[in-house]
Amino acid sequence: MKHITKQIHDAILHADRILLVPHKNPDGDAMGAVSGLAGWLESMKKNYSIFCATDVSKQLSYLNPENKLIVDTAIWDKPFDVIVVCDSGDLRYAGVEELMKKQPNATIINIDHHITNEHYGALNLVITHASSTSEIVYRLLTLCRATISADMATSLLTGIITDTDNFTNSATSAGAIEVASELVGKGARFDSIKYFIYKNTPLTAFQLWGRIFSRLTKHNSLGIVYTYLKQDDLLEFDLAEDDISGVTNFLNAIDDGHAGMILKEQTDGTVKGSFRTTRDDVDVSNMAKHFGGGGHKKAAGFTVEGPVEQALEHILSELEVLFSKQSILQNTRHW
Ligand SMILES: [Mn+2]
């Protein structure tokens, strides 16, 4: 890690224009990592911007330092020296695959922990056993001897807390807890994170959770417990998808079957699917890959054509064919 860290440090020191990119529909880790890096660039008086291909949820608004976040693609018309992509296994997931073609001379830095990472950067700091990209950014900043402010610590701790699902899922390693502890020591505001991430949920969000839970179904031969969300549900309750983001990880609490799956209809008519499992013998990233997606062994996602009813039928029948050839259980071949 030391060698690549030095290369990243050098690239940033010599850059005049820097762009930070979280993946689209960013989660706490993507925004936490970007916001932590932004604090570092701020302290070095670097000229930088943050670009996201989609809007960022209101819940994560405290991770938008100096209001630098831009969603207007016009920012890509001027050349950047360095573009840092955070928490994204590939440039499609980041939503910048096409935009990147406008920046042939930029040094792309890829900081990520996804097992499916495509190493698309000129510099790739990819640590698949790290709990979160925010943990990696902390280690990077520490090796670069950066001063980590309380704001930066709050950002990075957000990433660790959200990616470990509040220190409950399998990403909760000794390293994650160690870094979290150091961040608290540097003034990370645990209370703010708790408030923004876990305690500002509107009542209607819980009512919609109830509807999503009422649709939970177990597919007996596949051993998959699934449910779905329609755009009509969001309209009816006047909510955005971010308002119920926690519902996906709740699948981990279900003690039935090999894996959980939720399908969420998007505003553009496509359907975003997420797989979750808590079992060590199941690798859901392979299941997501079958539908053109990716992720981690225990949490992975993909996007297919809608509407959600047809998507569900399609996915279940595809999985039936797939499972008839290979077992879902990892210890039988490469699944
Ligand atoms: Mn992450």
Boltz pocket constraint, residues with backbone or C-beta under 6 A from the ligand:
constraints:
  - pocket:
      binder: B
      contacts: [[A, 29], [A, 30], [A, 87], [A, 113], [A, 131], [A, 132], [A, 133], [A, 163]]
      max_distance: 6.0
